[in-house]
Amino acid sequence: MDTITIKDIAKICGVGVATVSRALNNHPDINPETRQKVLDVVEEYGFVPNNSARNLKKTDSRTIAILVKGMTNPFFMKMIGIMEEEIQVKRYSLELRHVDENTDEVEVALELVKEKKLRGIIFLGGLITHSTEKLEKIGIPFVLSTIPVSDGSEGSYSSVSVDDVAESRKIVDFLIKKGHKKIAFMGAPKSDISIGKLRYDGYIRALEDNKIKPDQKLIWHSEEDADTYSMQNGYDVMNSMLKKKMKFTALFAISDTMAIGALKALREAGIRVPEDVAVVGYDGIDMGTFCAPTLTTICQPFEEMARKTCSILFDVIRHDLAHQKIIMEAKIVERESTGNQEVSIG
């Protein structure tokens, strides 16, 4: 319903109008469970009568903030769209903030809580390594989405992510099972301690599992000032490595966008994919189905992750449920970009 009255609230709750009025005005002569039931309906429908608004702490603000590291990542943009939809369905408003790679997102969150009187926060991308004490200063429910969960802080926040080490290990093992041993790695800067580091660890573990010694010449880190998860960076890194005449049969790029950039560089160099070099990415963005050749990838369940993130957050906000830490499974989507022939560049 578009508008709701006290009579509507009474009908939904199965109580009298007088009971609703007492709940709104915080009268002591009302059952606590009944009061909470009324307040939950009031919150759900956004009903705040002028004469009792000061008594409804829960309805002081109906704003959820999403703090994003990696705003240009198409994977995140799709998740943000789904999250916005979920937030609007709950009749909350959205505050979207981009956080630079070198900015402390928790500090940004603390400032936003003061400015906007937020009800909840979603951290999207990056890595949270702060102490429990600092996280607790945020003071409102929050969920880490797509962010690796650090040790500790078991009960202070929720998280929804995939296991980046395990999933990277899976896609590299897939290449090895197709006959590849000289597998190049295209990753983040050496200083990265977040997603890039975890996906690198998965690459190394897959090689070790298959008794393949990692070749440092085939481990390609991005420049420190690069826009890591971009097609331009994938293109630049690949061109740089081609000039060094590296020998490899396959490439694992830690994002689909980087892999797509690498495909362009390979094509311009006259190197065929998959006949000469196999290429795989990570994420499962739509763009991978439109590049030529189409991209084999490890596909994250982005829609499910986005909806689960919002579901958990609202469960904590509205029903005071316990925090959850959810690990979802990605899947390999095999397309045209994988093969098993060795190539010698130069």
For each residue, the residues with C-beta under 8 A, 3 or more apart:
1: 4 8 45
2:
3:
4: 1 8 9 45 46 47
5: 8 9 47
6: 9 10 17 20 21 24 49
7: 10 11 17
8: 1 4 5 11 12 45
9: 4 5 6 12 13 20 38 41 42 45 47
10: 6 7 13 15 16 17 19 20
11: 7 8 14
12: 8 9 41
13: 9 10 19 20 34 37 38 41
14: 11
15: 10 19 20 34 37 38
16: 10 19 20
17: 6 7 10 20 21
18: 21 22
19: 10 13 15 16 22 23 30 34 38
20: 6 9 10 13 15 16 17 23 24 38
21: 6 17 18 24 25
22: 18 19 25 27 29 30 35
23: 19 20 26 27 30 34 35 38 39
24: 6 20 21 38 42 49 52 55 56
25: 21 22 52 55
26: 23 35 55
27: 22 23 30
28:
29: 22
30: 19 22 23 27 34 35
31: 34 35
32: 35 36
33: 36 37
34: 13 15 19 23 30 31 37 38
35: 22 23 26 30 31 32 38 39
36: 32 33 39 40
37: 13 15 33 34 40 41
38: 9 13 15 19 20 23 24 34 35 41 42
39: 23 35 36 42 43 56 58
40: 36 37 43 44 318 319
41: 9 12 13 37 38 44 45 47
42: 9 24 38 39 45 47 48 56 58 59
43: 39 40 46 58 59 318
44: 40 41 90 91 318
45: 1 4 8 9 41 42 91
46: 4 43 59 62 91
47: 4 5 9 41 42
48: 42 52 53 56 59
49: 6 24 52 53
50: 53
51:
52: 24 25 48 49 55 56
53: 48 49 50 56 59
54:
55: 24 25 26 52
56: 24 39 42 48 52 53 59 60
57: 60
58: 39 42 43
59: 42 43 46 48 53 56 62
60: 56 57 117
61: 116 117 118 119
62: 46 59 91 92 93 119
63: 92 93 94 95 116 117 118 119
64: 87 92 93 94 95 118 119 120 121 122 313
65: 94 95 96 97 109 112 116 118 120 121 122
66: 80 83 94 95 96 97 121 122 124
67: 97 99 105 108 109 112 121 122 123 124
68: 71 76 80 96 97 98 99 124 125
69: 98 99 100 101 105 124 125 126
70: 73 76 101 124 125 126 229
71: 68 76 77 98
72: 227 229 230
73: 70 76 77 125 229 255 257 283
74: 77 78 256 257 285 286 287
75: 78 79 255 256 283 284 285 300 302
76: 68 70 71 73 79 80 124 125 146
77: 71 73 74 80 81
78: 74 75 81 82 285 286 302 303 306
79: 75 76 82 83 124 145 146 302 303 305 306
80: 66 68 76 77 83 84 96 124 306
81: 77 78 84 85
82: 78 79 85 86 302 303 306 307
83: 66 79 80 86 87 94 122 306 309 310
84: 80 81 87 88 94 96
85: 81 82 88 89
86: 82 83 89 90 306 307 310 311
87: 64 83 84 90 92 93 94 310
88: 84 85 91 92 94
89: 85 86
90: 44 86 87 310 314
91: 44 45 46 62 88
92: 62 63 64 87 88 119
93: 62 63 64 87
94: 63 64 65 66 83 84 87 88
95: 63 64 65 66 112 116 118
96: 65 66 68 80 84
97: 65 66 67 68 108 112
98: 68 69 71
99: 67 68 69 103 105 108 126
100: 69 103
101: 69 70 126
102:
103: 99 100 107 108
104: 107 108
105: 67 69 99 108 109 123 126 128
106: 109 110 128 130 134 135 138
107: 103 104 110 111
108: 67 97 99 103 104 105 111 112
109: 65 67 105 106 112 113 121 123 138 142
110: 106 107 113 114 137 138
111: 107 108 114 115
112: 65 67 95 97 108 109 115 116 118 121
113: 109 110 116 117 118 121 138 139 140
114: 110 111
115: 111 112
116: 61 63 65 95 112 113
117: 60 61 63 113
118: 61 63 64 65 95 112 113 121 140
119: 61 62 63 64 92 140 141 317
120: 64 65 140 141 142 143 313 314 316 317
121: 64 65 66 67 109 112 113 118 138 140 141 142 143
122: 64 65 66 67 83 142 143 145 309 310 313
123: 67 105 109 126 128 142 143 144 145 147
124: 66 67 68 69 70 76 79 80 145 146 147
125: 68 69 70 73 76 146 147 195
126: 69 70 99 101 105 123 147 194
127: 147 148 150 193 194 195
128: 105 106 123 135 144 147 150
129: 150 193
130: 106 134 135
131: 134 135 152
132: 135 136 152 153 156
133: 136 137
134: 106 130 131 137
135: 106 128 130 131 132 138 153 156 157
136: 132 133 139 156
137: 110 133 134
138: 106 109 110 113 121 135 142
139: 113 136
140: 113 118 119 120 121
141: 119 120 121 157 158 313 316 317 323
142: 109 120 121 122 123 138 157 158 313
143: 120 121 122 123 157 158 159 160 309 312 313
144: 123 128 147 149 157 158 159 160 161
145: 79 122 123 124 159 160 161 305 306 309
146: 76 79 124 125 160 161 162 300 305
147: 123 124 125 126 127 128 144 159 161
148: 127 161 164 194 195 198
149: 144 159 161 325
150: 127 128 129 153
151:
152: 131 132
153: 132 135 150 156 157
154: 325
155: 322 323
156: 132 135 136 153 323
157: 135 141 142 143 144 153 323
158: 141 142 143 144 312 313 316 323 324 325 326
159: 143 144 145 147 149 324 325 326
160: 143 144 145 146 305 308 309 312 326 328
161: 144 145 146 147 148 149 164 305 326 327 328
162: 146 166 167 300 301 305 327 328 329 330
163: 166 167 327
164: 148 161 167 168 195 198 199 202
165: 168 169 198 199 201 202 205
166: 162 163 169 170 202
167: 162 163 164 170 171 202 282 298 300 329 330
168: 164 165 171 172 198 199 200 201 202 203 206 252 254 282 298
169: 165 166 172 173 202 203 205 206 209
170: 166 167 173 174 202 206 298 330 332
171: 167 168 174 175 252 280 282 297 298 332
172: 168 169 175 176 183 202 203 206 207 252
173: 169 170 176 177 206 209 210
174: 170 171 177 178 280 332 334 338
175: 171 172 178 180 183 250 252 278 280 338
176: 172 173 179 180 181 183 206 207 210 212
177: 173 174
178: 174 175 250 278 338 339 340
179: 176 340
180: 175 176 183 249 250 278 340
181: 176 212 249
182: 215 218 247 248 249 250 342
183: 172 175 176 180 203 207 212 218 248 249 250 251 252
184: 218 219 220 241 246 248 250 251 252
185: 200 203 218 219 220 251 252 254
186: 220 222 234 237 238 251 252 253 254 258 259 262
187: 192 196 199 200 203 219 220 221 222 254
188: 192 194 195 196 197 200 221 222 228 254
189: 192 196 221 222 223 224 226 228
190: 221 224
191: 224
192: 187 188 189 195 196 197 228
193: 127 129 197
194: 126 127 148 188 197 198
195: 125 127 148 164 188 192 198 199 254
196: 187 188 189 192 199 200 228 254
197: 188 192 193 194 200 201
198: 148 164 165 168 194 195 201 202
199: 164 165 168 187 195 196 202 203 254 282
200: 168 185 187 188 196 197 203 204 219 254
201: 165 168 197 198 204 205
202: 164 165 166 167 168 169 170 172 198 199 205 206
203: 168 169 172 183 185 187 199 200 206 207 252
204: 200 201 207 208 214
205: 165 169 201 202 208 209
206: 168 169 170 172 173 176 202 203 209 210
207: 172 176 183 203 204 210 212 213 214
208: 204 205 211 212 214
209: 169 173 205 206
210: 173 176 206 207
211: 208
212: 176 181 183 207 208
213: 207
214: 204 207 208 218 219
215: 182 218 219
216: 219
217: 246
218: 182 183 184 185 214 215 246 248
219: 184 185 187 200 214 215 216
220: 184 185 186 187 237 240 241
221: 187 188 189 190
222: 186 187 188 189 226 228 233 237
223: 189 226
224: 189 190 191
225:
226: 189 222 223 230 233 236
227: 72 230 232 233
228: 188 189 192 196 222 233 255 258
229: 70 72 73 233 254 255 257 258
230: 72 226 227 233 234 257 258 261
231: 234 235 257 258 260 261 264
232: 227 235 236 261
233: 222 226 227 228 229 230 236 237 258 261
234: 186 230 231 237 238 253 255 257 258 259 260 261 262 265
235: 231 232 238 239 261 262 264 265
236: 226 232 233 239 240 261
237: 186 220 222 233 234 240 241 258 261 262
238: 186 234 235 241 242 251 261 262 265 266
239: 235 236 242 243 265 269
240: 220 236 237 243 244
241: 184 220 237 238 244 246
242: 238 239 245 246 265 266 269 271 345
243: 239 240
244: 240 241
245: 242 345 346
246: 184 217 218 241 242 345
247: 182 342 343 344 345
248: 182 183 184 218 251 277 343 345
249: 180 181 182 183 277 278 340 341 342 343
250: 175 178 180 182 183 184 277 278 279 280 338
251: 183 184 185 186 238 248 259 262 277 278 279 280
252: 168 171 172 175 183 184 185 186 203 280 282
253: 186 234 256 258 259 262 279 280 281 282
254: 168 185 186 187 188 195 196 199 200 229 258 282
255: 73 75 228 229 234 258 259 281 282 283
256: 74 75 253 259 260 281 282 283 284 285 287 288 295 297
257: 73 74 229 230 231 234 260 261 281 283 285 287
258: 186 228 229 230 231 233 234 237 253 254 255 261 262 281
259: 186 234 251 253 255 256 262 263 279 280 281 282 288 295 297 337
260: 231 234 256 257 263 264 281 287 288 291 295
261: 230 231 232 233 234 235 236 237 238 257 258 264 265
262: 186 234 235 237 238 251 253 258 259 265 266 279
263: 259 260 266 267 273 279 291 292 293 295 337
264: 231 235 260 261 267 268
265: 234 235 238 239 242 261 262 268 269
266: 238 242 262 263 269 271 272 273 276 277 279
267: 263 264 270 271 273
268: 264 265
269: 239 242 265 266 345
270: 267
271: 242 266 267 276 277 343 345
272: 266 275 276 277
273: 263 266 267 276 277 278 279 293 336 337 339
274: 277 278 279 293 336 337 338 339 341
275: 272 339 341
276: 266 271 272 273 339 341 343
277: 248 249 250 251 266 271 272 273 274 339 343
278: 175 178 180 249 250 251 273 274 296 337 338 339 340
279: 250 251 253 259 262 263 266 273 274 295 296 337 338
280: 171 174 175 250 251 252 253 259 295 296 297 298 337 338
281: 253 255 256 257 258 259 260 288 295 296 297 298
282: 167 168 171 199 252 253 254 255 256 259 297 298 300
283: 73 75 255 256 257 288 297 298 299 300 302
284: 75 256 288 297 298 299 300 302 330 333
285: 74 75 78 256 257 288
286: 74 78 289 290
287: 74 256 257 260 290 291
288: 256 259 260 281 283 284 285 291 294 295 297 333 335
289: 286 294 295 335
290: 286 287 294
291: 260 263 287 288 294 295
292: 263
293: 263 273 274 335 336 337
294: 288 289 290 291 335 336 337
295: 256 259 260 263 279 280 281 288 289 291 335 336 337
296: 278 279 280 281 332 333 334 335 336 337 338
297: 171 256 259 280 281 282 283 284 288 332 333 335
298: 167 168 170 171 280 281 282 283 284 330 331 332 333
299: 283 284 330 331 332 333
300: 75 146 162 167 282 283 284 305 328 330
301: 162 304 305 328 329 330 331
302: 75 78 79 82 283 284 305 306
303: 78 79 82 306 307
304: 301 307 308 328
305: 79 145 146 160 161 162 300 301 302 308 309 328
306: 78 79 80 82 83 86 145 302 303 309 310
307: 82 86 303 304 310 311
308: 160 304 305 311 312 326 328
309: 83 122 143 145 160 305 306 312 313
310: 83 86 87 90 122 306 307 313 314
311: 86 307 308 314 315
312: 143 158 160 308 309 315 316 323 324 326
313: 64 120 122 141 142 143 158 309 310 316 317
314: 90 120 310 311 317 318
315: 311 312 318 319 321
316: 120 141 158 312 313 319 320 321 322 323
317: 119 120 141 313 314
318: 40 43 44 314 315
319: 40 315 316
320: 316
321: 315 316
322: 155 316
323: 141 155 156 157 158 312 316
324: 158 159 312
325: 149 154 158 159
326: 158 159 160 161 308 312
327: 161 162 163
328: 160 161 162 300 301 304 305 308
329: 162 167 301
330: 162 167 170 284 298 299 300 301
331: 298 299 301
332: 170 171 174 296 297 298 299
333: 284 288 296 297 298 299
334: 174 296 338
335: 288 289 293 294 295 296 297 338
336: 273 274 293 294 295 296
337: 259 263 273 274 278 279 280 293 294 295 296
338: 174 175 178 250 274 278 279 280 296 334 335
339: 178 273 274 275 276 277 278
340: 178 179 180 249 278
341: 249 274 275 276
342: 182 247 249
343: 247 248 249 271 276 277
344: 247
345: 242 245 246 247 248 269 271
346: 245
